[in-house]
Amino acid sequence: MAKRILPLVLILFLAGCLSPVVPPKPSAQFTITSWEQNHYEYFDEYGYVYVYFNIANTGSVEISYYQVYIQARCADGSIYQDWTNGSHVAPGHTLSNWTLFSTAGKRVVSVAITAYELWGD
């Protein structure tokens, strides 16, 4: 019986040693620093919402590309969402960026980052 178990233990040990090395995954923290939207009194409508944000690379690998999804909630309860992208954020560095998108003339009351995707080198 012991002769049968020894090869099995050896196989399991070697399988663990031969498992592929998993490279570190990129990680980041996104922060909205400010946002603004102009009101055009003559037309009684609102323009594009400008969203300013930071991306801080909190991982150990360079972020070669990212997509961030931003949601704008309007005064009437409607929600508009758009996304933007960027690239090359070194580990330990913070990049400032901005985007703008339309809310069909509606007044924005809040913005939030809802999701993001990261790719690393």
BALOBA-1460 file (C-alpha; in Angstrom, 3 decimals):
// residues 121
<rec num="1" residu="m" x="0.000" y="0.000" z="0.000"/>
<rec num="2" residu="a" x="2.818" y="2.401" z="0.901"/>
<rec num="3" residu="k" x="4.431" y="1.673" z="-2.468"/>
<rec num="4" residu="r" x="1.296" y="2.972" z="-4.239"/>
<rec num="5" residu="i" x="0.998" y="6.155" z="-2.166"/>
<rec num="6" residu="l" x="4.602" y="7.270" z="-2.601"/>
<rec num="7" residu="p" x="4.347" y="7.747" z="-6.427"/>
<rec num="8" residu="l" x="1.054" y="9.598" z="-5.968"/>
<rec num="9" residu="v" x="2.587" y="11.983" z="-3.406"/>
<rec num="10" residu="l" x="5.598" y="12.493" z="-5.671"/>
<rec num="11" residu="i" x="3.353" y="13.304" z="-8.638"/>
<rec num="12" residu="l" x="1.319" y="15.807" z="-6.619"/>
<rec num="13" residu="f" x="4.497" y="17.449" z="-5.305"/>
<rec num="14" residu="l" x="6.009" y="17.775" z="-8.774"/>
<rec num="15" residu="a" x="2.746" y="19.080" z="-10.229"/>
<rec num="16" residu="g" x="2.788" y="21.855" z="-7.638"/>
<rec num="17" residu="c" x="6.393" y="22.705" z="-8.514"/>
<rec num="18" residu="l" x="5.682" y="22.806" z="-12.223"/>
<rec num="19" residu="s" x="2.623" y="25.037" z="-12.043"/>
<rec num="20" residu="p" x="2.961" y="28.189" z="-14.145"/>
<rec num="21" residu="v" x="4.102" y="31.400" z="-12.512"/>
<rec num="22" residu="v" x="1.262" y="33.897" z="-12.455"/>
<rec num="23" residu="p" x="2.465" y="37.438" z="-13.251"/>
<rec num="24" residu="p" x="1.313" y="40.246" z="-10.965"/>
<rec num="25" residu="k" x="-1.909" y="41.941" z="-12.013"/>
<rec num="26" residu="p" x="-2.187" y="45.717" z="-12.298"/>
<rec num="27" residu="s" x="-4.173" y="47.569" z="-9.653"/>
<rec num="28" residu="a" x="-5.313" y="51.158" z="-9.409"/>
<rec num="29" residu="q" x="-7.418" y="53.617" z="-7.496"/>
<rec num="30" residu="f" x="-9.642" y="56.067" z="-9.383"/>
<rec num="31" residu="t" x="-10.767" y="59.324" z="-7.767"/>
<rec num="32" residu="i" x="-13.029" y="61.990" z="-9.220"/>
<rec num="33" residu="t" x="-11.356" y="65.286" z="-8.374"/>
<rec num="34" residu="s" x="-14.100" y="67.583" z="-9.709"/>
<rec num="35" residu="w" x="-16.806" y="67.944" z="-12.295"/>
<rec num="36" residu="e" x="-18.693" y="70.837" z="-13.872"/>
<rec num="37" residu="q" x="-21.551" y="71.503" z="-16.218"/>
<rec num="38" residu="n" x="-22.457" y="74.824" z="-17.805"/>
<rec num="39" residu="h" x="-26.000" y="76.175" z="-17.866"/>
<rec num="40" residu="y" x="-27.072" y="78.174" z="-20.901"/>
<rec num="41" residu="e" x="-29.811" y="80.507" z="-19.682"/>
<rec num="42" residu="y" x="-30.675" y="81.757" z="-23.150"/>
<rec num="43" residu="f" x="-31.551" y="78.208" z="-24.240"/>
<rec num="44" residu="d" x="-32.516" y="77.027" z="-20.739"/>
<rec num="45" residu="e" x="-30.453" y="73.864" z="-21.080"/>
<rec num="46" residu="y" x="-27.320" y="72.293" z="-19.729"/>
<rec num="47" residu="g" x="-24.218" y="71.453" z="-21.687"/>
<rec num="48" residu="y" x="-21.757" y="68.641" z="-21.517"/>
<rec num="49" residu="v" x="-20.589" y="67.434" z="-18.119"/>
<rec num="50" residu="y" x="-16.807" y="67.657" z="-17.684"/>
<rec num="51" residu="v" x="-15.375" y="65.071" z="-15.286"/>
<rec num="52" residu="y" x="-11.836" y="65.365" z="-13.929"/>
<rec num="53" residu="f" x="-10.260" y="62.336" z="-12.275"/>
<rec num="54" residu="n" x="-7.008" y="60.802" z="-11.071"/>
<rec num="55" residu="i" x="-5.771" y="57.279" z="-11.583"/>
<rec num="56" residu="a" x="-3.154" y="56.106" z="-9.085"/>
<rec num="57" residu="n" x="-1.233" y="52.955" z="-9.951"/>
<rec num="58" residu="t" x="-1.185" y="51.034" z="-6.663"/>
<rec num="59" residu="g" x="0.377" y="47.883" z="-8.112"/>
<rec num="60" residu="s" x="3.853" y="46.714" z="-9.031"/>
<rec num="61" residu="v" x="3.441" y="46.633" z="-12.831"/>
<rec num="62" residu="e" x="2.865" y="49.422" z="-15.329"/>
<rec num="63" residu="i" x="-0.723" y="49.965" z="-16.412"/>
<rec num="64" residu="s" x="-0.351" y="49.849" z="-20.170"/>
<rec num="65" residu="y" x="-4.019" y="50.687" z="-20.843"/>
<rec num="66" residu="y" x="-7.159" y="51.425" z="-18.836"/>
<rec num="67" residu="q" x="-10.848" y="52.045" z="-19.404"/>
<rec num="68" residu="v" x="-12.913" y="53.838" z="-16.773"/>
<rec num="69" residu="y" x="-16.726" y="54.046" z="-16.745"/>
<rec num="70" residu="i" x="-18.348" y="57.180" z="-15.342"/>
<rec num="71" residu="q" x="-21.999" y="57.663" z="-14.472"/>
<rec num="72" residu="a" x="-23.850" y="60.985" z="-14.228"/>
<rec num="73" residu="r" x="-27.095" y="61.145" z="-12.267"/>
<rec num="74" residu="c" x="-29.448" y="63.939" z="-13.353"/>
<rec num="75" residu="a" x="-31.959" y="65.987" z="-11.373"/>
<rec num="76" residu="d" x="-34.883" y="64.183" z="-13.021"/>
<rec num="77" residu="g" x="-33.517" y="60.777" z="-11.923"/>
<rec num="78" residu="s" x="-32.149" y="59.762" z="-15.304"/>
<rec num="79" residu="i" x="-28.680" y="58.287" z="-15.538"/>
<rec num="80" residu="y" x="-26.139" y="58.711" z="-18.304"/>
<rec num="81" residu="q" x="-22.972" y="56.676" z="-18.540"/>
<rec num="82" residu="d" x="-19.902" y="56.969" z="-20.703"/>
<rec num="83" residu="w" x="-16.321" y="55.742" z="-20.638"/>
<rec num="84" residu="t" x="-12.866" y="57.025" z="-21.385"/>
<rec num="85" residu="n" x="-9.436" y="55.475" z="-21.589"/>
<rec num="86" residu="g" x="-5.763" y="56.150" z="-21.133"/>
<rec num="87" residu="s" x="-2.410" y="54.464" z="-20.971"/>
<rec num="88" residu="h" x="1.032" y="54.210" z="-19.413"/>
<rec num="89" residu="v" x="0.722" y="54.772" z="-15.692"/>
<rec num="90" residu="a" x="3.908" y="53.648" z="-13.948"/>
<rec num="91" residu="p" x="3.817" y="51.886" z="-10.567"/>
<rec num="92" residu="g" x="3.514" y="54.380" z="-7.733"/>
<rec num="93" residu="h" x="2.514" y="57.248" z="-10.043"/>
<rec num="94" residu="t" x="-0.734" y="59.190" z="-10.401"/>
<rec num="95" residu="l" x="-2.090" y="60.480" z="-13.695"/>
<rec num="96" residu="s" x="-4.690" y="63.250" z="-13.985"/>
<rec num="97" residu="n" x="-7.171" y="62.990" z="-16.833"/>
<rec num="98" residu="w" x="-10.601" y="64.248" z="-17.859"/>
<rec num="99" residu="t" x="-13.504" y="63.422" z="-20.118"/>
<rec num="100" residu="l" x="-16.773" y="65.000" z="-21.164"/>
<rec num="101" residu="f" x="-20.100" y="63.591" z="-22.238"/>
<rec num="102" residu="s" x="-23.621" y="64.700" z="-23.043"/>
<rec num="103" residu="t" x="-26.636" y="64.318" z="-20.800"/>
<rec num="104" residu="a" x="-29.086" y="65.518" z="-23.452"/>
<rec num="105" residu="g" x="-29.439" y="68.952" z="-21.882"/>
<rec num="106" residu="k" x="-30.296" y="67.649" z="-18.390"/>
<rec num="107" residu="r" x="-28.833" y="69.009" z="-15.151"/>
<rec num="108" residu="v" x="-26.325" y="66.680" z="-13.483"/>
<rec num="109" residu="v" x="-26.460" y="66.403" z="-9.697"/>
<rec num="110" residu="s" x="-23.720" y="63.806" z="-9.110"/>
<rec num="111" residu="v" x="-21.067" y="61.780" z="-10.891"/>
<rec num="112" residu="a" x="-19.418" y="58.508" z="-9.910"/>
<rec num="113" residu="i" x="-16.973" y="55.968" z="-11.261"/>
<rec num="114" residu="t" x="-18.887" y="52.714" z="-11.662"/>
<rec num="115" residu="a" x="-16.257" y="50.344" z="-13.085"/>
<rec num="116" residu="y" x="-12.838" y="50.145" z="-14.650"/>
<rec num="117" residu="e" x="-10.642" y="47.683" z="-16.538"/>
<rec num="118" residu="l" x="-6.840" y="47.519" z="-16.406"/>
<rec num="119" residu="w" x="-4.229" y="45.939" z="-18.633"/>
<rec num="120" residu="g" x="-0.611" y="45.607" z="-17.547"/>
<rec num="121" residu="d" x="2.721" y="44.911" z="-19.136"/>
